[in-house]
Each structure stands twice: as C-alpha cells, then as structure tokens.
Amino acid sequence: MKHEDERASTVRRVDHIKQRQAESAIEALRASNRKLDSEGRQTLALLQLEKESDLKLAEDLLGFNTGVSSIPETGMSSPGASKLDTYKIFSPETEEELSQLLDFLVPVIRRNFRSPHYPEFCRDLFTRLAHDLPSNEVKKIGSSLVTLSAKKA
C-alpha cells in the first residue's frame, strides 16, 4: 500500500510538472505571438509610409500634384515642376549618381505598368527625354528599343 501511495504521489508530481511545463510553453508562445503581431504591425506601418512617400514623390515628379506638395514649388514652366534640385539625387554630377537616379526612378515609374496608358506614357517620356539629344544618340536609343522588342518577340 505504501508503495502504491508513493507511486501515485510520484505520478501526481510528474503530471504537475508536465502541466507547468505545458503552461509555460503556452505562455511563451503567446508572448512570441504578441511580439510578432507588434513587429508585423510596425513593418506594415513602415511599408505603408514608404508607399505613401513614393507615391507623393512620383506625383511631384510627374506633375500630378493632388494636394499640398512637400517639395516647394518653383516658377518652372512644366506643370507641377518642383524644386527637385534641393535633393541630391535629382542633381547628379557623376555617372554613378545618374545610375542611382535611374535606379530610383525606374521602380517608381514601373509600378504603373498595368495601366492601359502606360505604353503611351513611355513613348511620350522617351520622346521628351531624348528631345535635346543629338541625332546619333537618339538613334542609339531607338536601336536599344528595337533590340528589346526583338528579344520579347
């Protein structure tokens, strides 16, 4: 009888220990989930802020000002033109800085590729950008686009 009581007591202690371990594990998982939820909300908020900032910058760049601009307006003749030269990225002086500007602008513009107006926009953009270039440089651009077209065909 004494042996059975000791065995039952041991089983109760083991069960109690297992229950405490399970409760500790559950609480740790809950704490982890709360931390992940908090981090997820922070990440989502940062992504939303980045998206809004990118959209605002694109609006300012492309002249689609829908509200008060965070970039001061200038007397430039282009509609919506902003004083972008106050931002270092928009005043490139080296080939590397031009490359950084390209790396910045392409994703901002490319986000709109699903728009039915995007092809027309690209044609207009390339034409306007190449307007002041010498004829031989415009031909090089045209050749690059023909090559791209052939690769896609």
C-alpha positions as CSV (number, residue, x, y, z in Angstrom):
1,M,0.0,0.0,0.0
2,K,2.8,2.4,0.9
3,H,4.5,1.6,-2.4
4,E,1.3,2.4,-4.3
5,D,0.9,5.7,-2.4
6,E,4.5,6.7,-3.3
7,R,3.9,5.7,-6.9
8,A,0.6,7.7,-7.1
9,S,2.4,10.7,-5.5
10,T,5.2,10.5,-8.0
11,V,2.7,10.3,-10.9
12,R,0.9,13.3,-9.5
13,R,4.2,15.3,-9.2
14,V,5.2,14.3,-12.8
15,D,1.7,15.3,-14.0
16,H,2.0,18.6,-12.1
17,I,5.5,19.2,-13.6
18,K,4.2,18.4,-17.1
19,Q,1.3,20.7,-16.7
20,R,3.5,23.6,-15.5
21,Q,5.8,23.0,-18.5
22,A,2.9,23.0,-20.8
23,E,1.5,26.2,-19.3
24,S,5.0,27.8,-19.6
25,A,5.3,26.7,-23.2
26,I,1.8,28.1,-24.0
27,E,2.6,31.4,-22.3
28,A,5.9,31.6,-24.2
29,L,4.1,31.0,-27.5
30,R,1.5,33.7,-26.6
31,A,4.3,36.2,-25.8
32,S,6.0,35.3,-29.0
33,N,2.8,35.8,-31.0
34,R,2.3,39.2,-29.3
35,K,5.8,40.2,-30.2
36,L,5.3,39.0,-33.8
37,D,2.0,40.8,-34.0
38,S,3.6,44.0,-32.8
39,E,6.5,43.7,-35.2
40,G,4.2,42.8,-38.0
41,R,2.1,46.0,-37.4
42,Q,5.3,48.1,-37.3
43,T,6.5,46.6,-40.5
44,L,3.1,47.1,-42.2
45,A,3.1,50.7,-41.0
46,L,6.6,51.3,-42.3
47,L,5.7,49.8,-45.7
48,Q,2.5,51.9,-45.9
49,L,4.5,55.0,-45.0
50,E,7.2,54.1,-47.7
51,K,4.4,53.6,-50.3
52,E,2.8,56.9,-49.5
53,S,6.1,58.6,-49.7
54,D,6.9,57.0,-53.0
55,L,3.5,57.9,-54.4
56,K,3.8,61.5,-53.2
57,L,7.3,61.8,-54.8
58,A,6.0,60.3,-58.0
59,E,3.1,62.7,-58.1
60,D,5.6,65.6,-57.6
61,L,8.0,64.3,-60.2
62,L,5.3,63.7,-62.8
63,G,3.3,66.8,-62.1
64,F,0.3,65.1,-60.7
65,N,0.0,67.2,-57.6
66,T,-3.2,66.2,-55.8
67,G,-2.6,68.2,-52.7
68,V,-0.1,70.3,-50.9
69,S,3.3,69.3,-52.0
70,S,6.0,68.5,-49.5
71,I,8.5,69.9,-52.1
72,P,8.4,73.6,-52.6
73,E,7.0,74.8,-56.0
74,T,9.2,76.8,-58.3
75,G,8.4,79.1,-61.2
76,M,9.4,76.4,-63.7
77,S,7.3,76.2,-66.8
78,S,6.5,72.5,-66.5
79,P,3.2,71.8,-64.8
80,G,3.8,70.6,-61.2
81,A,7.6,71.1,-61.5
82,S,9.2,71.2,-58.1
83,K,12.5,72.3,-56.8
84,L,13.9,68.9,-57.0
85,D,17.5,70.2,-57.3
86,T,17.4,70.6,-53.5
87,Y,17.5,66.8,-53.3
88,K,21.0,65.5,-54.0
89,I,19.6,62.5,-56.0
90,F,18.0,64.9,-58.5
91,S,21.2,66.8,-59.2
92,P,23.6,64.1,-60.3
93,E,27.1,65.1,-61.2
94,T,28.7,61.8,-61.9
95,E,27.8,58.7,-63.9
96,E,27.3,56.8,-60.6
97,E,24.9,59.4,-59.4
98,L,23.0,59.2,-62.7
99,S,22.8,55.5,-62.2
100,Q,21.5,56.0,-58.7
101,L,18.8,58.3,-60.1
102,L,17.9,55.7,-62.7
103,D,17.7,53.0,-60.0
104,F,15.4,55.3,-58.0
105,L,13.1,56.4,-60.9
106,V,12.6,53.1,-62.7
107,P,10.8,51.2,-59.9
108,V,8.6,54.3,-59.1
109,I,7.5,54.6,-62.8
110,R,7.4,50.9,-63.5
111,R,4.8,50.3,-60.7
112,N,2.3,51.7,-63.2
113,F,3.0,49.1,-66.0
114,R,-0.5,47.6,-65.7
115,S,-2.2,50.9,-66.6
116,P,-3.6,50.9,-70.1
117,H,-2.0,54.3,-70.6
118,Y,1.5,53.1,-69.6
119,P,2.8,52.3,-73.2
120,E,1.7,55.8,-74.4
121,F,3.3,57.3,-71.3
122,C,6.6,55.5,-72.0
123,R,6.6,56.7,-75.6
124,D,6.0,60.2,-74.5
125,L,8.6,60.0,-71.8
126,F,11.3,58.7,-74.0
127,T,10.5,61.3,-76.7
128,R,10.6,64.1,-74.2
129,L,13.8,62.8,-72.6
130,A,15.6,62.4,-75.9
131,H,14.4,65.7,-77.4
132,D,17.6,67.6,-76.7
133,L,20.0,64.8,-77.6
134,P,22.0,64.7,-80.8
135,S,20.5,62.6,-83.6
136,N,23.1,59.9,-83.3
137,E,22.3,59.4,-79.6
138,V,18.5,59.2,-80.4
139,K,19.4,56.5,-83.0
140,K,21.2,54.5,-80.3
141,I,18.2,54.7,-78.0
142,G,16.0,53.6,-80.9
143,S,18.3,50.7,-81.6
144,S,18.2,49.6,-78.0
145,L,14.4,49.6,-78.1
146,V,14.4,47.7,-81.3
147,T,16.8,45.1,-79.7
148,L,14.5,44.9,-76.7
149,S,11.5,44.4,-78.9
150,A,13.2,41.6,-80.9
151,K,14.1,39.8,-77.6
152,K,10.5,39.9,-76.5
153,A,9.1,38.7,-79.8
